[in-house]
C-alpha cells in the first residue's frame, strides 16, 4: 500500500511537470491534487470492474 502511495505521489509530480512544459500551466499543489484525484478515480473504477467480473 505504501508503495502505491509513493508511486502516485511521484507520478503526479511528473505528470504536473509534463503538463507545465507542454501547456505552460503552473505545476501547483492544486494541479497535483487534481491529478491524484483523477488517478485515484481511474484506479477505483478499474478495481471495481475487476471485482464484478470475478
PDB file with SEQRES, HELIX, SHEET and CRYST1 records, atoms N, CA, C and O in Angstrom:
SEQRES   1 A   54  UNK UNK UNK UNK UNK UNK UNK UNK UNK UNK UNK UNK UNK          
SEQRES   2 A   54  UNK UNK UNK UNK UNK UNK UNK UNK UNK UNK UNK UNK UNK          
SEQRES   3 A   54  UNK UNK UNK UNK UNK UNK UNK UNK UNK UNK UNK UNK UNK          
SEQRES   4 A   54  UNK UNK UNK UNK UNK UNK UNK UNK UNK UNK UNK UNK UNK          
SEQRES   5 A   54  UNK UNK                                                      
HELIX    1 AA1 UNK A    2  UNK A   23  1                                  22    
HELIX    2 AA2 UNK A   29  UNK A   53  1                                  25    
CRYST1    1.000    1.000    1.000  90.00  90.00  90.00 P 1           1          
ATOM      1  N   UNK A   1       0.819  -1.189   0.000  1.00  0.00           N  
ATOM      2  CA  UNK A   1       0.000   0.000   0.000  1.00  0.00           C  
ATOM      3  C   UNK A   1       0.866   1.257   0.000  1.00  0.00           C  
ATOM      4  O   UNK A   1       0.556   2.222  -0.699  1.00  0.00           O  
ATOM      5  N   UNK A   2       1.956   1.253   0.784  1.00  0.00           N  
ATOM      6  CA  UNK A   2       2.805   2.436   0.817  1.00  0.00           C  
ATOM      7  C   UNK A   2       3.534   2.623  -0.510  1.00  0.00           C  
ATOM      8  O   UNK A   2       3.802   3.754  -0.916  1.00  0.00           O  
ATOM      9  N   UNK A   3       3.851   1.542  -1.174  1.00  0.00           N  
ATOM     10  CA  UNK A   3       4.488   1.641  -2.482  1.00  0.00           C  
ATOM     11  C   UNK A   3       3.585   2.298  -3.500  1.00  0.00           C  
ATOM     12  O   UNK A   3       4.043   3.090  -4.325  1.00  0.00           O  
ATOM     13  N   UNK A   4       2.304   1.975  -3.448  1.00  0.00           N  
ATOM     14  CA  UNK A   4       1.335   2.589  -4.357  1.00  0.00           C  
ATOM     15  C   UNK A   4       1.208   4.073  -4.054  1.00  0.00           C  
ATOM     16  O   UNK A   4       1.142   4.887  -4.976  1.00  0.00           O  
ATOM     17  N   UNK A   5       1.173   4.438  -2.781  1.00  0.00           N  
ATOM     18  CA  UNK A   5       1.052   5.847  -2.397  1.00  0.00           C  
ATOM     19  C   UNK A   5       2.263   6.646  -2.879  1.00  0.00           C  
ATOM     20  O   UNK A   5       2.115   7.758  -3.385  1.00  0.00           O  
ATOM     21  N   UNK A   6       3.439   6.086  -2.723  1.00  0.00           N  
ATOM     22  CA  UNK A   6       4.650   6.778  -3.180  1.00  0.00           C  
ATOM     23  C   UNK A   6       4.641   6.893  -4.701  1.00  0.00           C  
ATOM     24  O   UNK A   6       5.003   7.937  -5.243  1.00  0.00           O  
ATOM     25  N   UNK A   7       4.238   5.846  -5.383  1.00  0.00           N  
ATOM     26  CA  UNK A   7       4.192   5.884  -6.843  1.00  0.00           C  
ATOM     27  C   UNK A   7       3.210   6.936  -7.343  1.00  0.00           C  
ATOM     28  O   UNK A   7       3.501   7.656  -8.298  1.00  0.00           O  
ATOM     29  N   UNK A   8       2.048   7.027  -6.700  1.00  0.00           N  
ATOM     30  CA  UNK A   8       1.066   8.044  -7.103  1.00  0.00           C  
ATOM     31  C   UNK A   8       1.600   9.451  -6.834  1.00  0.00           C  
ATOM     32  O   UNK A   8       1.417  10.356  -7.649  1.00  0.00           O  
ATOM     33  N   UNK A   9       2.256   9.629  -5.698  1.00  0.00           N  
ATOM     34  CA  UNK A   9       2.797  10.944  -5.374  1.00  0.00           C  
ATOM     35  C   UNK A   9       3.876  11.387  -6.339  1.00  0.00           C  
ATOM     36  O   UNK A   9       3.853  12.515  -6.830  1.00  0.00           O  
ATOM     37  N   UNK A  10       4.820  10.503  -6.612  1.00  0.00           N  
ATOM     38  CA  UNK A  10       5.888  10.838  -7.549  1.00  0.00           C  
ATOM     39  C   UNK A  10       5.349  10.971  -8.974  1.00  0.00           C  
ATOM     40  O   UNK A  10       5.778  11.841  -9.732  1.00  0.00           O  
ATOM     41  N   UNK A  11       4.415  10.107  -9.323  1.00  0.00           N  
ATOM     42  CA  UNK A  11       3.828  10.166 -10.657  1.00  0.00           C  
ATOM     43  C   UNK A  11       3.062  11.453 -10.893  1.00  0.00           C  
ATOM     44  O   UNK A  11       3.127  12.023 -11.982  1.00  0.00           O  
ATOM     45  N   UNK A  12       2.337  11.916  -9.887  1.00  0.00           N  
ATOM     46  CA  UNK A  12       1.575  13.155 -10.055  1.00  0.00           C  
ATOM     47  C   UNK A  12       2.510  14.344 -10.239  1.00  0.00           C  
ATOM     48  O   UNK A  12       2.198  15.268 -10.990  1.00  0.00           O  
ATOM     49  N   UNK A  13       3.652  14.328  -9.561  1.00  0.00           N  
ATOM     50  CA  UNK A  13       4.635  15.397  -9.753  1.00  0.00           C  
ATOM     51  C   UNK A  13       5.191  15.377 -11.169  1.00  0.00           C  
ATOM     52  O   UNK A  13       5.371  16.427 -11.786  1.00  0.00           O  
ATOM     53  N   UNK A  14       5.461  14.188 -11.681  1.00  0.00           N  
ATOM     54  CA  UNK A  14       5.981  14.068 -13.044  1.00  0.00           C  
ATOM     55  C   UNK A  14       4.943  14.495 -14.085  1.00  0.00           C  
ATOM     56  O   UNK A  14       5.276  15.175 -15.056  1.00  0.00           O  
ATOM     57  N   UNK A  15       3.693  14.097 -13.881  1.00  0.00           N  
ATOM     58  CA  UNK A  15       2.629  14.487 -14.805  1.00  0.00           C  
ATOM     59  C   UNK A  15       2.433  15.997 -14.776  1.00  0.00           C  
ATOM     60  O   UNK A  15       2.273  16.622 -15.825  1.00  0.00           O  
ATOM     61  N   UNK A  16       2.445  16.592 -13.574  1.00  0.00           N  
ATOM     62  CA  UNK A  16       2.293  18.049 -13.448  1.00  0.00           C  
ATOM     63  C   UNK A  16       3.437  18.780 -14.155  1.00  0.00           C  
ATOM     64  O   UNK A  16       3.212  19.797 -14.812  1.00  0.00           O  
ATOM     65  N   UNK A  17       4.645  18.270 -14.023  1.00  0.00           N  
ATOM     66  CA  UNK A  17       5.785  18.889 -14.701  1.00  0.00           C  
ATOM     67  C   UNK A  17       5.643  18.784 -16.220  1.00  0.00           C  
ATOM     68  O   UNK A  17       5.966  19.724 -16.946  1.00  0.00           O  
ATOM     69  N   UNK A  18       5.161  17.646 -16.688  1.00  0.00           N  
ATOM     70  CA  UNK A  18       4.945  17.478 -18.126  1.00  0.00           C  
ATOM     71  C   UNK A  18       3.866  18.406 -18.664  1.00  0.00           C  
ATOM     72  O   UNK A  18       4.029  19.011 -19.724  1.00  0.00           O  
ATOM     73  N   UNK A  19       2.760  18.517 -17.927  1.00  0.00           N  
ATOM     74  CA  UNK A  19       1.693  19.431 -18.346  1.00  0.00           C  
ATOM     75  C   UNK A  19       2.166  20.879 -18.307  1.00  0.00           C  
ATOM     76  O   UNK A  19       1.781  21.687 -19.152  1.00  0.00           O  
ATOM     77  N   UNK A  20       2.991  21.198 -17.335  1.00  0.00           N  
ATOM     78  CA  UNK A  20       3.546  22.544 -17.238  1.00  0.00           C  
ATOM     79  C   UNK A  20       4.423  22.849 -18.449  1.00  0.00           C  
ATOM     80  O   UNK A  20       4.378  23.948 -19.003  1.00  0.00           O  
ATOM     81  N   UNK A  21       5.208  21.878 -18.845  1.00  0.00           N  
ATOM     82  CA  UNK A  21       6.096  22.063 -20.001  1.00  0.00           C  
ATOM     83  C   UNK A  21       5.309  22.154 -21.307  1.00  0.00           C  
ATOM     84  O   UNK A  21       5.614  22.984 -22.163  1.00  0.00           O  
ATOM     85  N   UNK A  22       4.299  21.299 -21.457  1.00  0.00           N  
ATOM     86  CA  UNK A  22       3.531  21.263 -22.702  1.00  0.00           C  
ATOM     87  C   UNK A  22       2.588  22.451 -22.868  1.00  0.00           C  
ATOM     88  O   UNK A  22       2.528  23.073 -23.929  1.00  0.00           O  
ATOM     89  N   UNK A  23       1.855  22.753 -21.800  1.00  0.00           N  
ATOM     90  CA  UNK A  23       0.792  23.744 -21.911  1.00  0.00           C  
ATOM     91  C   UNK A  23       1.087  25.048 -21.182  1.00  0.00           C  
ATOM     92  O   UNK A  23       0.299  25.990 -21.263  1.00  0.00           O  
ATOM     93  N   UNK A  24       2.200  25.119 -20.477  1.00  0.00           N  
ATOM     94  CA  UNK A  24       2.549  26.328 -19.753  1.00  0.00           C  
ATOM     95  C   UNK A  24       1.759  26.516 -18.470  1.00  0.00           C  
ATOM     96  O   UNK A  24       1.729  27.615 -17.917  1.00  0.00           O  
ATOM     97  N   UNK A  25       1.117  25.450 -17.988  1.00  0.00           N  
ATOM     98  CA  UNK A  25       0.357  25.530 -16.742  1.00  0.00           C  
ATOM     99  C   UNK A  25       1.324  25.588 -15.571  1.00  0.00           C  
ATOM    100  O   UNK A  25       2.443  25.078 -15.640  1.00  0.00           O  
ATOM    101  N   UNK A  26       0.874  26.216 -14.506  1.00  0.00           N  
ATOM    102  CA  UNK A  26       1.671  26.266 -13.280  1.00  0.00           C  
ATOM    103  C   UNK A  26       1.592  24.900 -12.592  1.00  0.00           C  
ATOM    104  O   UNK A  26       0.494  24.399 -12.348  1.00  0.00           O  
ATOM    105  N   UNK A  27       2.709  24.308 -12.284  1.00  0.00           N  
ATOM    106  CA  UNK A  27       2.744  22.995 -11.614  1.00  0.00           C  
ATOM    107  C   UNK A  27       2.504  23.200 -10.118  1.00  0.00           C  
ATOM    108  O   UNK A  27       3.386  22.959  -9.293  1.00  0.00           O  
ATOM    109  N   UNK A  28       1.305  23.644  -9.791  1.00  0.00           N  
ATOM    110  CA  UNK A  28       0.964  23.999  -8.412  1.00  0.00           C  
ATOM    111  C   UNK A  28       0.492  22.779  -7.626  1.00  0.00           C  
ATOM    112  O   UNK A  28       0.298  21.693  -8.174  1.00  0.00           O  
ATOM    113  N   UNK A  29       0.318  22.993  -6.348  1.00  0.00           N  
ATOM    114  CA  UNK A  29      -0.199  21.937  -5.484  1.00  0.00           C  
ATOM    115  C   UNK A  29      -1.608  21.551  -5.899  1.00  0.00           C  
ATOM    116  O   UNK A  29      -1.968  20.374  -5.857  1.00  0.00           O  
ATOM    117  N   UNK A  30      -2.412  22.535  -6.301  1.00  0.00           N  
ATOM    118  CA  UNK A  30      -3.784  22.257  -6.739  1.00  0.00           C  
ATOM    119  C   UNK A  30      -3.791  21.316  -7.941  1.00  0.00           C  
ATOM    120  O   UNK A  30      -4.580  20.372  -7.983  1.00  0.00           O  
ATOM    121  N   UNK A  31      -2.927  21.564  -8.910  1.00  0.00           N  
ATOM    122  CA  UNK A  31      -2.854  20.701 -10.089  1.00  0.00           C  
ATOM    123  C   UNK A  31      -2.464  19.285  -9.697  1.00  0.00           C  
ATOM    124  O   UNK A  31      -3.028  18.323 -10.219  1.00  0.00           O  
ATOM    125  N   UNK A  32      -1.507  19.141  -8.786  1.00  0.00           N  
ATOM    126  CA  UNK A  32      -1.075  17.814  -8.345  1.00  0.00           C  
ATOM    127  C   UNK A  32      -2.206  17.079  -7.622  1.00  0.00           C  
ATOM    128  O   UNK A  32      -2.374  15.871  -7.789  1.00  0.00           O  
ATOM    129  N   UNK A  33      -2.976  17.812  -6.820  1.00  0.00           N  
ATOM    130  CA  UNK A  33      -4.106  17.192  -6.119  1.00  0.00           C  
ATOM    131  C   UNK A  33      -5.170  16.749  -7.113  1.00  0.00           C  
ATOM    132  O   UNK A  33      -5.764  15.684  -6.948  1.00  0.00           O  
ATOM    133  N   UNK A  34      -5.417  17.548  -8.137  1.00  0.00           N  
ATOM    134  CA  UNK A  34      -6.407  17.172  -9.150  1.00  0.00           C  
ATOM    135  C   UNK A  34      -5.934  15.934  -9.928  1.00  0.00           C  
ATOM    136  O   UNK A  34      -6.736  15.054 -10.238  1.00  0.00           O  
ATOM    137  N   UNK A  35      -4.656  15.869 -10.234  1.00  0.00           N  
ATOM    138  CA  UNK A  35      -4.103  14.697 -10.915  1.00  0.00           C  
ATOM    139  C   UNK A  35      -4.255  13.467 -10.033  1.00  0.00           C  
ATOM    140  O   UNK A  35      -4.641  12.402 -10.516  1.00  0.00           O  
ATOM    141  N   UNK A  36      -3.954  13.601  -8.743  1.00  0.00           N  
ATOM    142  CA  UNK A  36      -4.128  12.483  -7.806  1.00  0.00           C  
ATOM    143  C   UNK A  36      -5.582  12.037  -7.749  1.00  0.00           C  
ATOM    144  O   UNK A  36      -5.863  10.839  -7.705  1.00  0.00           O  
ATOM    145  N   UNK A  37      -6.509  12.994  -7.751  1.00  0.00           N  
ATOM    146  CA  UNK A  37      -7.934  12.650  -7.703  1.00  0.00           C  
ATOM    147  C   UNK A  37      -8.353  11.865  -8.946  1.00  0.00           C  
ATOM    148  O   UNK A  37      -9.086  10.882  -8.842  1.00  0.00           O  
ATOM    149  N   UNK A  38      -7.891  12.294 -10.112  1.00  0.00           N  
ATOM    150  CA  UNK A  38      -8.238  11.592 -11.356  1.00  0.00           C  
ATOM    151  C   UNK A  38      -7.624  10.196 -11.370  1.00  0.00           C  
ATOM    152  O   UNK A  38      -8.299   9.227 -11.717  1.00  0.00           O  
ATOM    153  N   UNK A  39      -6.356  10.084 -10.997  1.00  0.00           N  
ATOM    154  CA  UNK A  39      -5.711   8.765 -10.970  1.00  0.00           C  
ATOM    155  C   UNK A  39      -6.386   7.825  -9.973  1.00  0.00           C  
ATOM    156  O   UNK A  39      -6.540   6.633 -10.240  1.00  0.00           O  
ATOM    157  N   UNK A  40      -6.786   8.366  -8.826  1.00  0.00           N  
ATOM    158  CA  UNK A  40      -7.468   7.552  -7.825  1.00  0.00           C  
ATOM    159  C   UNK A  40      -8.809   7.059  -8.339  1.00  0.00           C  
ATOM    160  O   UNK A  40      -9.170   5.900  -8.132  1.00  0.00           O  
ATOM    161  N   UNK A  41      -9.551   7.941  -9.011  1.00  0.00           N  
ATOM    162  CA  UNK A  41     -10.849   7.524  -9.578  1.00  0.00           C  
ATOM    163  C   UNK A  41     -10.671   6.431 -10.622  1.00  0.00           C  
ATOM    164  O   UNK A  41     -11.429   5.461 -10.644  1.00  0.00           O  
ATOM    165  N   UNK A  42      -9.684   6.580 -11.477  1.00  0.00           N  
ATOM    166  CA  UNK A  42      -9.439   5.575 -12.512  1.00  0.00           C  
ATOM    167  C   UNK A  42      -9.082   4.232 -11.876  1.00  0.00           C  
ATOM    168  O   UNK A  42      -9.571   3.191 -12.313  1.00  0.00           O  
ATOM    169  N   UNK A  43      -8.242   4.251 -10.857  1.00  0.00           N  
ATOM    170  CA  UNK A  43      -7.860   3.010 -10.170  1.00  0.00           C  
ATOM    171  C   UNK A  43      -9.051   2.364  -9.478  1.00  0.00           C  
ATOM    172  O   UNK A  43      -9.218   1.145  -9.519  1.00  0.00           O  
ATOM    173  N   UNK A  44      -9.868   3.181  -8.848  1.00  0.00           N  
ATOM    174  CA  UNK A  44     -11.044   2.634  -8.154  1.00  0.00           C  
ATOM    175  C   UNK A  44     -12.029   2.025  -9.145  1.00  0.00           C  
ATOM    176  O   UNK A  44     -12.601   0.967  -8.884  1.00  0.00           O  
ATOM    177  N   UNK A  45     -12.229   2.690 -10.280  1.00  0.00           N  
ATOM    178  CA  UNK A  45     -13.131   2.146 -11.300  1.00  0.00           C  
ATOM    179  C   UNK A  45     -12.581   0.839 -11.868  1.00  0.00           C  
ATOM    180  O   UNK A  45     -13.332  -0.106 -12.110  1.00  0.00           O  
ATOM    181  N   UNK A  46     -11.284   0.795 -12.075  1.00  0.00           N  
ATOM    182  CA  UNK A  46     -10.662  -0.416 -12.602  1.00  0.00           C  
ATOM    183  C   UNK A  46     -10.790  -1.576 -11.604  1.00  0.00           C  
ATOM    184  O   UNK A  46     -11.111  -2.697 -11.999  1.00  0.00           O  
ATOM    185  N   UNK A  47     -10.547  -1.319 -10.346  1.00  0.00           N  
ATOM    186  CA  UNK A  47     -10.660  -2.376  -9.338  1.00  0.00           C  
ATOM    187  C   UNK A  47     -12.102  -2.820  -9.163  1.00  0.00           C  
ATOM    188  O   UNK A  47     -12.361  -4.009  -8.980  1.00  0.00           O  
ATOM    189  N   UNK A  48     -13.045  -1.885  -9.215  1.00  0.00           N  
ATOM    190  CA  UNK A  48     -14.449  -2.221  -9.083  1.00  0.00           C  
ATOM    191  C   UNK A  48     -14.917  -3.097 -10.234  1.00  0.00           C  
ATOM    192  O   UNK A  48     -15.681  -4.040 -10.027  1.00  0.00           O  
ATOM    193  N   UNK A  49     -14.470  -2.798 -11.426  1.00  0.00           N  
ATOM    194  CA  UNK A  49     -14.830  -3.613 -12.580  1.00  0.00           C  
ATOM    195  C   UNK A  49     -14.255  -4.998 -12.515  1.00  0.00           C  
ATOM    196  O   UNK A  49     -14.893  -5.958 -12.946  1.00  0.00           O  
ATOM    197  N   UNK A  50     -13.045  -5.120 -11.977  1.00  0.00           N  
ATOM    198  CA  UNK A  50     -12.415  -6.440 -11.851  1.00  0.00           C  
ATOM    199  C   UNK A  50     -13.155  -7.294 -10.820  1.00  0.00           C  
ATOM    200  O   UNK A  50     -13.274  -8.508 -10.985  1.00  0.00           O  
ATOM    201  N   UNK A  51     -13.652  -6.657  -9.759  1.00  0.00           N  
ATOM    202  CA  UNK A  51     -14.397  -7.417  -8.753  1.00  0.00           C  
ATOM    203  C   UNK A  51     -15.708  -7.949  -9.304  1.00  0.00           C  
ATOM    204  O   UNK A  51     -16.125  -9.054  -8.958  1.00  0.00           O  
ATOM    205  N   UNK A  52     -16.361  -7.172 -10.157  1.00  0.00           N  
ATOM    206  CA  UNK A  52     -17.623  -7.615 -10.720  1.00  0.00           C  
ATOM    207  C   UNK A  52     -17.437  -8.755 -11.714  1.00  0.00           C  
ATOM    208  O   UNK A  52     -18.302  -9.622 -11.837  1.00  0.00           O  
ATOM    209  N   UNK A  53     -16.323  -8.756 -12.414  1.00  0.00           N  
ATOM    210  CA  UNK A  53     -16.054  -9.798 -13.412  1.00  0.00           C  
ATOM    211  C   UNK A  53     -15.576 -11.099 -12.762  1.00  0.00           C  
ATOM    212  O   UNK A  53     -15.645 -12.172 -13.361  1.00  0.00           O  
ATOM    213  N   UNK A  54     -15.099 -10.978 -11.544  1.00  0.00           N  
ATOM    214  CA  UNK A  54     -14.670 -12.197 -10.857  1.00  0.00           C  
ATOM    215  C   UNK A  54     -13.254 -12.336 -10.814  1.00  0.00           C  
ATOM    216  O   UNK A  54     -12.746 -13.314 -10.267  1.00  0.00           O  
TER     217      UNK A  54                                                      
END                                                                             
